[in-house]
Amino acid sequence: PLESVTARGVRAVLDGETVEIGSLRMWADLPGGVPSVVQEAVAALQAQARSTMVIRHGTRWLGVFGVADTARPAAAAALEALRRMGVKPIVMLTGDNEHVAQQIGREVGIDDVQAHLLPEDKALAVEALRQRYGSVAMIGDGVNDAPALASANVGIAMGAAGTAAALEAADVALMSDDIAQVPFAIGLARQTRRIIVQNLVIALGVIGFLILVTTTGLMGIGPAVVLH
């Protein structure tokens, strides 16, 4: 069976030997450490803004993959819409390496990028943001995002692409993985809150008026109940 190692990679057994695919964190406790040639290959790919995956079968190091993350086409427009709504700063918390994170951040207009984070690091970062700004909304979809989603004032999970852990930890689950739906959801929530406040003000105002006119004898209890 395939085993997921949180924030590190995956592990399985093939032909009686363990196969591991993941970041260098996967072998942080390996006696003797990771060979220098593997570390150099990872560093070279990361310098090119690539996310890296190392493959090891048994005691043999098979290679290093470098993949390039690309921003979703709607991401920049969605973030700009959030900024116009007064949602700022916009911070990216990621487990990717610094080069990849900074490149994506520049492309979509992120205010602050915090990279190379473990799940617990993301939760601590959210807590620090809460202490600094008061209220924080966290958007995520992966297992690694679950602690941060739970730590935020409002956790928003991307429903279609989200893992069960992220959906369980979040307060809101979007029905699609379209980031452009986030500004719409926030706008809808704000409009709903305005309507609730309006209803409460009108209802309490009517009750206050009826208390006044009934206690002063200007209106009987029957008409007051009907008016209410």
N, C-alpha and C positions, 0 to 999 in steps of 0.2 A: 504493500500500500504506500501511497505517496503521503509524506508527512510535511506539513508546513512548519517551518521554524520562523517564528514571528520576527519580522524586521531583519531577517538574515537570508532566507532562501527556502529551498525545498530539499527533501531527502527521500530516497527510495532504495530498494535492494534489487540489483540486477546481476544474474549469474552468481549469486552468493556473495556479492561484494556491494558495499554501500556506494551509491551515486549521490553526489551533492552538487547542487547548482545554486549559487548565490553570491552575495557580496563577500568581501574579505572578512566581514564580521563573522561569517559562518565558521571560520577556523581561528577565531581569536584565542581559543584555549588549546589549540593544537600543539603538542610537544614539538619543539624545534621551529615552530612558526611556519609561515608561508614562504616558499623559495623566493629569492630576490628577483629571479627572472619573471615570475608571475606578478610580483608587486610592481616591477618596472613596466610590464605590459598594461596593467591596470592604470598606473599613473599616466602613461602615454595616451591612453584612450580618454581618460577623464580630462586631460589637458585639452582635448578636442571637443569638450562638452558632450561626452558620451556617458551614458549609464552603463556600468559594467556588470557582467555575470561570469563568474569563474566556474569551471566544470572540473570535478574531481571524481575519479572512479577507483575505489579502493585506495591505494597509495599513489596512484598515478594522476598527475595534473594534465588534463587533456587540452585545455585551452581557455581563452578569455574572449567573450563576446562583448562588443560595444554597440549599444543601440542609442539612437537619437530620439529624444522626446520632442514632440511637436505640440505647440499650443493649439487648442481647438479654435476654429475660425471665429466662433462667436465670443470667445473669451474676452478679448480686448473691449468689445462693445458692451458686454455685460458688466465688466468692471467700471467702465466709464459711466454707465447708467447708475450703478451703485454709488459712485462718487458724487453724481449730481443729486442723489437723494440724501446726501450728507453722511453716507457710510464711509468713514475713513478713520485711521489709515487702513489700507488693505494689506494684509501680511500673508505671505506664503510660508507654510510649515511643511517641510518635505524631508524624506529620508535620503533623497538623491544627493550626489556630491555637489560641492559648491559651484563648480563651473557650469554644470547643467542647470542648476536652480537659478543662477544669476542670469543666464542667457534667456531662459523662459520668462523670468521676471521682467527683463527689459522689453521683451517682445509684447507682453500684454499690459504693461504699466503697473506692476506691483510696487507698492511703496517701500516694503521691507521684506527681505528674503532671509529665512533661517533654514539652513540646510544641514544634512547629515544628522537628522534627528531620529532617535528611537521613539517608540510609542510613548514611553513615560516622559521623554523630553518634550514631546508635543503638548502633553497635558500640563507640564510645568510652564511652557511658553504661554499657553492660554491663560493659566492662572496669573502669570506676570502681567499679561495684557489686561486682565480684569482689574487687577489692583491699580493699574495706571489709568485706564480709560473708563472703568465702571461696568460697562456692558459689552459683551463680546459674543458674536455669532460665529460659529465654526461650521464650515462646509467640508464634508469628507465622504468617502465611499468605501474605504478599505478597513481591514482588521486593525491596521496600525493607527487609524484615525479614531477608533472607538474611545480610548481614554480621553482624548482631547474633546470629542463630541460631548462626552458626559460632563466634562469640566466647564464647558462654556455655558453662558446664560441661556443660549438657544443653540442647539445642535441641529444641523440640517444635513440629512443624508440624501445622496443622489440615488433615488429608489431603484431605477432600472439596472444600474451598474453596481449598486451598493451590496456589500456583504451582509450576512445576517447579523454579525456583531455590530456593524455600523448602524444598521436599521434599529437594532435593539437599544443602542445607546443614545440615538438622536431623539429630539423632541418633534421634529418635522421630517417627513419623508416625501420628497418630490417623486412624482409618478414617472418621470423620465430622467435621463442623465444629461439633459440640455441645461447648461449653465445659465443660459439666457432666461430661464424660468425663475431664477433666484430674485432678480429685481421685481418681477411680477408678483412673486409670493410675498415679498416684503411690502410692496405697495398695497396689495390686497389686505394684508394684516393691519396696516396703518389705517386704511379706510374703514375696516371693520371696527377697529378701536374707536375711531371718531364717531361712528354711528351708535355704538354702545354708550359712549359718553353723552351724546345728544339725547338718547332715550332716557338715560338716568336723570339728566338735568330736567327734561320736560316732566318726567314722572314725579320727581321730588318737588318740582315747582308746583304742580297741580295739587299734590298732597298738602304742601304747606299752605296753599291758598284755601283749600277746603277746611283745613284745621282752623284757620283764621275766621272764616265766615260762619262756621258752625259753632265755634266757641263764643262768638260775639252775638249769636242769635240771628244773623242775617239770613241763614239758610238752615232748613231742617236736615236731619240726618238722611231721610229718604232721598230727597233731590241730590244731596251730596254724594250718596252711593251711586246713584244713576250717572251723575256727571263724572265720577271717578272711573 
